[in-house]
């Protein structure tokens, strides 16, 4: 599986730990930055990772900022992205099972490193259930199609 990963300055160190763990497990990663702890703007990295997933360059994306919330807000502006903040196991698992969440957003300031790595693994291993949940995702896609100014 190819994974796009990115972080702002607040998420940089956790991103590096997650990246190291995933590379050891044999995942194919593309790092969209940042590459240090110098202050930067999270929407830039959210956009790059979300576009990679939406365009099929990566199957899934992982974003890390201080809380995960800013990254999720920005990533969800890209059509076909279903980014969710993962702060606990149940939320991460349900995000995959029911929402086919294709971008996981983590908060470096709110989620301990050990838990973050556990959440990433759970998210990668949990399948989408489909069925009635696909009907709901189709409705979300319909909303995207109706939005003014949508990219063609």
C-alpha positions as CSV (number, residue, x, y, z in Angstrom):
1,X,0.0,0.0,0.0
2,X,1.3,3.5,-0.9
3,X,0.7,6.1,1.8
4,X,1.1,9.8,1.5
5,X,2.3,11.5,4.8
6,X,2.6,15.0,5.8
7,X,2.8,17.3,8.9
8,X,3.3,20.9,9.9
9,X,6.0,22.0,12.5
10,X,3.9,20.8,15.4
11,X,3.5,17.3,13.9
12,X,6.9,16.9,12.4
13,X,8.5,14.8,15.1
14,X,5.5,12.4,15.4
15,X,5.4,12.2,11.6
16,X,9.0,11.0,11.6
17,X,8.3,8.3,14.2
18,X,5.2,7.1,12.3
19,X,7.2,7.1,9.0
20,X,10.0,5.1,10.5
21,X,7.5,2.5,11.9
22,X,5.7,2.2,8.6
23,X,8.9,1.9,6.6
24,X,10.0,-1.0,8.9
25,X,6.7,-2.7,8.1
26,X,7.3,-2.4,4.4
27,X,4.8,0.3,3.5
28,X,5.6,2.5,0.5
29,X,5.6,6.1,1.7
30,X,5.8,9.5,0.1
31,X,6.6,12.3,2.5
32,X,5.1,15.7,1.5
33,X,6.8,17.6,4.3
34,X,7.6,19.5,6.4
35,X,11.1,18.4,7.1
36,X,11.8,20.4,10.3
37,X,10.2,22.1,13.3
38,X,10.3,25.6,11.8
39,X,6.8,27.2,11.9
40,X,4.8,26.6,8.7
41,X,1.2,26.4,7.5
42,X,-0.6,23.1,7.9
43,X,-3.0,23.7,4.9
44,X,-0.1,23.4,2.5
45,X,0.7,19.9,3.6
46,X,-3.0,18.9,4.0
47,X,-3.6,19.9,0.4
48,X,-0.6,18.0,-0.9
49,X,-1.5,14.8,0.8
50,X,-5.2,15.0,0.1
51,X,-4.5,15.6,-3.6
52,X,-2.2,12.6,-3.8
53,X,-4.9,10.4,-2.3
54,X,-7.7,11.9,-4.4
55,X,-5.7,11.6,-7.6
56,X,-4.7,7.9,-6.9
57,X,-1.0,8.6,-6.3
58,X,-1.5,7.1,-2.8
59,X,-4.1,4.8,-1.5
60,X,-4.3,6.5,1.9
61,X,-2.9,9.6,3.6
62,X,-1.7,10.5,7.1
63,X,-1.5,14.0,8.4
64,X,-0.2,15.3,11.7
65,X,-0.5,18.7,13.3
66,X,-1.0,19.9,16.8
67,X,-4.5,18.7,17.2
68,X,-5.3,17.0,13.9
69,X,-8.3,19.2,13.5
70,X,-6.8,21.8,11.2
71,X,-5.4,19.1,8.9
72,X,-8.8,17.4,8.7
73,X,-10.6,20.6,7.9
74,X,-8.2,21.5,5.1
75,X,-8.0,17.9,3.7
76,X,-11.7,17.6,3.6
77,X,-11.9,20.5,1.2
78,X,-10.5,18.2,-1.5
79,X,-13.2,16.2,-3.3
80,X,-13.3,12.5,-2.5
81,X,-11.3,12.9,0.7
82,X,-12.8,11.6,3.9
83,X,-10.3,12.8,6.5
84,X,-11.0,12.1,10.2
85,X,-9.2,12.9,13.4
86,X,-8.2,9.8,15.3
87,X,-7.8,10.2,19.0
88,X,-8.9,6.8,20.2
89,X,-9.2,3.3,18.9
90,X,-13.0,3.2,18.5
91,X,-13.1,6.4,16.5
92,X,-10.3,5.2,14.2
93,X,-11.9,1.9,13.7
94,X,-15.4,3.3,13.0
95,X,-13.9,5.8,10.6
96,X,-12.6,3.0,8.5
97,X,-15.6,0.5,8.9
98,X,-18.4,3.0,8.3
99,X,-16.8,6.0,6.6
100,X,-14.0,4.5,4.5
101,X,-11.8,7.2,5.9
102,X,-8.9,7.6,3.5
103,X,-6.9,10.2,5.4
104,X,-6.1,9.9,9.1
105,X,-5.3,13.1,11.0
106,X,-3.5,12.9,14.3
107,X,-2.7,15.5,17.0
108,X,0.9,15.5,18.1
109,X,0.0,17.6,21.1
110,X,-3.1,15.5,22.1
111,X,-2.2,11.9,21.4
112,X,0.8,10.1,22.9
113,X,3.4,8.6,20.5
114,X,2.7,5.0,21.4
115,X,-1.1,5.4,21.0
116,X,-0.6,7.3,17.7
117,X,1.4,4.4,16.2
118,X,-1.3,1.9,17.5
119,X,-4.0,4.1,15.9
120,X,-2.2,4.2,12.5
121,X,-1.8,0.4,12.5
122,X,-5.5,-0.1,13.4
123,X,-6.5,2.3,10.7
124,X,-4.4,0.6,8.1
125,X,-5.6,-2.9,9.0
126,X,-9.4,-2.1,9.3
127,X,-11.4,-2.7,6.1
128,X,-14.4,-0.7,4.9
129,X,-17.7,-2.6,5.6
130,X,-19.5,-1.2,2.5
131,X,-23.2,-2.1,2.3
132,X,-25.4,0.5,3.9
133,X,-22.3,2.6,4.6
134,X,-21.6,2.9,0.9
135,X,-25.0,4.4,0.3
136,X,-24.1,7.1,2.8
137,X,-20.8,7.8,1.1
138,X,-22.5,8.0,-2.2
139,X,-24.7,10.8,-0.7
140,X,-21.6,12.6,0.5
141,X,-20.1,12.3,-3.1
142,X,-23.4,13.8,-4.3
143,X,-23.0,16.8,-2.1
144,X,-19.5,17.3,-3.5
145,X,-20.9,17.2,-7.1
146,X,-23.5,19.9,-6.3
147,X,-21.0,22.3,-4.8
148,X,-20.5,25.5,-6.8
149,X,-17.0,25.9,-8.2
150,X,-16.2,22.2,-7.9
151,X,-13.2,21.1,-10.0
152,X,-14.1,19.3,-13.2
